[in-house]
Amino acid sequence: MSYSLQLYTLRNQIQADLSGTIRKVAEIGFTQVEPYNFVATAQELGAALKDNGLTAPSGHAPLLSQDQDEIFAAAKELGISTVIEPYITAEHWQDAEAIQATAAKLNAAARKGAEYGIRVGYHNHAWELESSIEGQTALEYFEGLLDPELVLEVDTFWAAVGGQDPVDILTRLGDRVKFIHIKDGPLTTDTKAQQPAGQGKIPVRDVINAARSLEVGVVEFDDYSGDIFDGITQSLNFLNSGSAKATERAQA
């Protein structure tokens, strides 16, 4: 398992200076990033990643509302092996028929992605956990409709805001979860109040341990009231200190 940074965290900085921002991410110590909206910036982003020795194992792109061939071609160019649908609005999670339709569309996207050698995933917000379908959360109902090759990226913060214990939800979703978003703070929709990992209400280390097939833990802030580069540095330091302690325990 490794750590990455969702570049949406630095959207304002990237808009002002993409290459300089990517360089700073590398200097902080990240070796991987998760791009968003990467079709529009593929050439410049690809050069910046290469120049700074960064890779992008996953990326966010609106597969269900934009040209999938264009997305998968850009992903292949950037070395992104998993493309994740980042956002499907709340009204699509209120009844079984709507969720079935979304699952069918994502399954079709995954078949197209396979033609490019790319895996497809889905990333949740709070409403997939707030809504209940046939006695389970909408996210779990949705997971049961997905083809085997699809994966989930569970945003553990929004799962908690949605009223679920993120450790429990990860345990129930099992091996389907290959990525998680690691963010912290008070369990509210006030994104400015988000905090570096380990400083809020999310039991970050327990969450990571609960994702038993985890490939990448992705640091993200939706927003932050402090210096964002300091915020992501604090998050990475917290995560790396946990990895160091785990290694020490394994060697003892």
C-alpha positions, 0 to 999 in steps of 0.5 A, a space after each residue: 500500500 502506498 500514499 498519493 495526493 488528490 490534485 483537486 486539493 491544489 486546484 487553485 495552485 495548479 490553475 496558477 502554476 501547474 508545473 511549479 505546484 507538481 514540483 512542490 508536491 514532489 518536494 514535500 515527499 509524495 511520489 504519486 498523485 491522483 489527477 482530476 480533469 486530466 483530459 484538459 491538461 494531459 500534455 502539461 501534466 504528463 511533462 510535470 509528472 515525468 520531470 518530478 519523478 511522480 506517477 499517477 496510478 489513479 485519476 478522476 474523470 466524469 466517465 458518465 457525462 463526457 467522452 469515454 474514449 477521450 478520457 481513456 486515451 488521456 489516462 493511458 498517455 499519463 500512465 493512469 491505470 484506474 479511472 474513477 468516476 468522482 461524482 454522481 449527484 444525490 438524486 441518483 441514489 434515492 431509489 433502486 431503479 436509479 442506482 441500477 441504471 447508474 451501475 449499468 452505465 458504469 459497467 459499460 464504461 468498464 468494458 470500454 476501459 478494458 479495451 484500453 487496459 484501464 480499470 474503472 472505479 467509483 468514488 462516493 460522497 455522503 449521500 450514497 451512505 445517507 440513503 438506504 435501499 432494501 436494508 443497506 446503504 445505497 453504496 452497498 446496494 450499488 456495489 452488489 450490482 457492479 461487475 467483478 472488475 470494477 473497484 471502489 474508492 471510498 471517501 472515508 470522511 464523507 462516509 462518516 459525514 453520511 452517518 456510517 462508521 468508515 471502519 464498518 463500511 470498509 469491512 462490509 465492502 471488502 475486497 472491492 475497495 482498492 483506494 480510499 480518500 484519507 481526509 480528516 476534520 469535524 464530521 460536518 459539511 463545512 469543508 473549510 474546517 477539514 484538518 490534516 490526517 490524525 487531527 480530526 474525528 476520523 480514526 485514520 489508522 483504523 480506517 487504513 487497516 480496515 481496507 484489506 485490499 487497499 492499493 493506494 491511500 489518497 490524501 485529499 482536502 476538499 478545502 482548508 482554512 490554513 496553508 494547504 501545502 502545510 496541511 498536506 505535509 502534516 498529513 503525509 508526515 502522520 501517515 509515514 509515521 504510522 508506516 514506520 511504526 508498523 515496520 518496527 512492529 513487524 521487525 520486532 
